[in-house]
Amino acid sequence: VSSQQTSCGGGGCPPVGIQLEGLILPPVLAVDVVLGLLGNVVALWIFCFKLKAWNPNNLFLFSLVIADFLALVSLPLRIDALLRGYWVFGDAICRINLFLMFSNRTASIALLTVVAVYRYFKVVHPHHRFNRMTRRQAAVVSLFVWLLVVAPRVPLLAFNHIKGSGDRTQCFFFTSYKEASRAIVVLVAMHRILTVLEFVVPLALLLFCSVRISRFLRQRQMGKPDKVRKAMRVCAAIVAVFMVCFLPTTVTTIGLWAVRSYRPWDCNAFYTFTQLNIVSLGLNFLNSALDPIVYVFSSSMFRKALLGALPHCLCCRRDDSDIWAFLEYYIW
């Protein structure tokens, strides 16, 4: 995705970064794919065959698994294009590939936020009607989230993003303003706004939930402090994944836009942000590998199903009460 940014340059800056992109991103994205597939295949197996009961939280997590798979199936084609130096799969696959890549980022952010907000209501407002949500209502919420995610990305499917001709075509989204139609310019502008909003708004919600749960934890003198402590760890895990995977890409992308818009003559700044943006793209898809950690922390049902499915030699025995108590208190 960043190659077009490098080829357009910042104003009159010469092209830069394509070689760096082909050198760094393929191994990083390959690691993302391998780790992501391992974790999410296990998660999908647990959800489909080992989980005996479903609650709203598990439905939200299952939707997150689906979002991760959409990203993982799109990455091998992108890795191939980076290694070859050109795109060989045609216009239709290019559109679908870009659609899946951008939709995954938005879906992952949205669903991680839903999980955190759901846990916040469970702990801080235990009697709120939100906590009486049925599985059907949770499915409706998940569907609504997916509609919000997909709707702004549908225009990606309507335009040709292939640049070049012959056997050396490229699959780009960020097209040069000098070459782009007005519709593409509007699409790029909309993408810029979404990139900022889909990071800032969920981050504000995540921090709000974390702070409120933390205050609730400090003020709580009676009841079930373990429940509050575990909820705090869920929010902390989600915020950690969120910051590691999405903050670098957001910051470097905004930096690139700012340089191109307000300092088009500053090639050093443009090159710096370009290289940082290329490296950060690998982290952007690392969330697919880290999300299974969120499943373990946020769902006791998933955790128990996972432990029950592990081979006996890899798992603590059920009668090892001390070990189970340690895991339950200090980790889960």
ZIQUIGI-V910625 format. One record per residue. N is the residue number from 1. PSI is psi in whole degrees, 0 to 359 (* if undefined). OMEGA is omega as a letter, one per 30 degrees, with the letter a starting at -180 (* if undefined). D_CENTER is the distance of its C-alpha to the mean C-alpha in whole Angstrom. Layout:
BEGIN
N PSI OMEGA D_CENTER
N PSI OMEGA D_CENTER
END
This chain:
BEGIN
1 324 a 16
2 350 a 18
3 321 a 21
4 327 l 22
5 320 a 22
6 325 a 24
7 329 l 26
8 324 a 27
9 167 l 27
10 97 a 28
11 246 a 31
12 15 a 34
13 139 l 32
14 157 l 32
15 146 l 29
16 151 l 27
17 343 a 24
18 319 l 24
19 319 l 26
20 318 l 23
21 314 a 20
22 338 a 22
23 317 a 23
24 313 a 20
25 318 a 17
26 309 l 18
27 324 l 19
28 314 l 16
29 326 l 14
30 319 l 16
31 318 l 15
32 316 a 12
33 313 a 13
34 309 a 16
35 320 l 14
36 317 l 11
37 317 l 14
38 309 a 17
39 318 a 14
40 332 l 13
41 317 l 17
42 316 a 18
43 317 l 16
44 321 l 17
45 317 l 21
46 313 a 21
47 319 a 20
48 329 a 22
49 342 a 25
50 338 a 25
51 118 a 24
52 334 a 27
53 148 a 26
54 141 l 23
55 173 a 23
56 320 a 20
57 318 l 18
58 327 l 18
59 320 l 17
60 319 l 14
61 322 l 13
62 320 l 14
63 325 l 12
64 323 l 9
65 316 l 11
66 317 l 12
67 319 l 8
68 320 l 7
69 324 l 11
70 321 l 11
71 317 a 9
72 325 l 11
73 342 l 14
74 337 a 14
75 321 a 13
76 323 l 17
77 321 l 18
78 322 l 17
79 316 l 18
80 317 a 21
81 323 l 22
82 320 a 21
83 319 l 24
84 324 a 26
85 3 l 26
86 168 a 26
87 129 a 24
88 4 a 27
89 3 l 25
90 175 a 26
91 314 a 25
92 314 l 24
93 326 l 21
94 314 l 20
95 314 a 20
96 319 a 18
97 312 l 16
98 320 l 15
99 314 a 14
100 320 a 12
101 312 a 10
102 324 a 10
103 324 a 9
104 315 a 6
105 310 a 4
106 317 a 7
107 318 l 7
108 314 l 4
109 314 a 5
110 316 a 9
111 324 l 9
112 321 l 8
113 319 l 11
114 317 l 13
115 317 a 13
116 318 l 14
117 320 l 17
118 316 l 18
119 325 l 19
120 313 l 20
121 323 l 23
122 324 a 24
123 308 a 25
124 327 a 26
125 69 a 28
126 340 a 29
127 6 l 31
128 147 a 29
129 341 l 29
130 329 a 25
131 349 l 26
132 17 l 28
133 132 l 25
134 170 l 26
135 323 l 24
136 317 l 25
137 322 l 24
138 322 l 20
139 322 l 20
140 318 l 21
141 315 l 19
142 317 l 16
143 319 l 18
144 318 l 18
145 316 a 14
146 322 l 14
147 319 l 17
148 325 a 15
149 313 a 12
150 321 a 14
151 311 a 17
152 344 a 17
153 351 a 15
154 321 l 18
155 337 l 20
156 330 a 19
157 349 a 21
158 349 a 24
159 153 l 24
160 120 a 25
161 12 l 23
162 128 l 25
163 148 a 27
164 187 a 30
165 167 l 33
166 222 a 34
167 3 a 33
168 46 l 30
169 158 l 28
170 146 l 25
171 98 a 22
172 153 l 20
173 315 a 19
174 88 a 20
175 156 l 24
176 138 l 27
177 331 l 28
178 334 a 32
179 340 a 31
180 151 l 29
181 168 l 30
182 324 a 30
183 319 l 27
184 320 l 25
185 317 l 25
186 319 l 24
187 317 l 21
188 318 l 20
189 319 l 21
190 321 l 19
191 321 l 16
192 314 a 17
193 316 a 17
194 321 a 14
195 320 l 12
196 311 a 14
197 319 a 14
198 350 l 11
199 312 a 10
200 313 a 14
201 309 l 15
202 322 l 12
203 319 l 13
204 318 l 16
205 317 a 16
206 316 l 14
207 322 l 17
208 312 l 20
209 318 a 19
210 316 a 19
211 316 a 22
212 319 l 24
213 321 l 23
214 316 l 25
215 319 l 28
216 322 l 28
217 318 a 28
218 326 a 31
219 343 a 33
220 125 a 33
221 338 a 36
222 176 l 37
223 230 a 35
224 81 a 32
225 331 l 31
226 321 a 29
227 318 l 27
228 318 l 26
229 317 l 25
230 321 l 23
231 322 l 21
232 322 l 21
233 325 l 19
234 311 l 16
235 320 l 15
236 318 l 16
237 319 a 14
238 316 l 11
239 320 l 12
240 312 l 12
241 317 a 8
242 312 a 8
243 318 a 10
244 318 a 10
245 322 a 7
246 334 a 7
247 313 a 11
248 316 a 12
249 318 a 11
250 314 a 12
251 314 a 15
252 326 l 16
253 315 l 16
254 321 l 18
255 318 l 20
256 315 l 21
257 319 a 21
258 317 l 24
259 315 a 26
260 329 a 26
261 321 a 27
262 341 l 29
263 59 a 30
264 343 l 31
265 349 a 33
266 85 a 31
267 327 l 31
268 315 l 30
269 320 l 27
270 315 l 26
271 319 a 26
272 311 a 24
273 327 l 21
274 313 a 21
275 319 l 21
276 322 l 19
277 320 l 16
278 314 l 17
279 320 a 16
280 337 l 13
281 327 l 11
282 322 l 11
283 330 a 9
284 327 a 7
285 1 l 6
286 340 a 8
287 330 l 5
288 333 l 6
289 333 a 10
290 339 a 9
291 323 l 8
292 332 l 12
293 322 l 13
294 321 l 12
295 315 a 14
296 318 a 17
297 327 a 17
298 351 a 17
299 111 l 19
300 328 l 22
301 316 l 23
302 317 a 20
303 315 a 22
304 321 l 25
305 322 l 24
306 313 l 23
307 323 l 26
308 336 a 28
309 345 a 27
310 148 l 27
311 150 a 30
312 325 a 33
313 342 a 33
314 355 a 30
315 151 l 30
316 144 l 32
317 151 a 35
318 334 a 35
319 1 l 38
320 73 a 37
321 324 a 36
322 317 a 36
323 316 l 33
324 320 l 31
325 321 l 32
326 312 a 31
327 318 a 28
328 321 a 28
329 315 a 29
330 339 a 27
331 314 a 24
332 * * 23
END
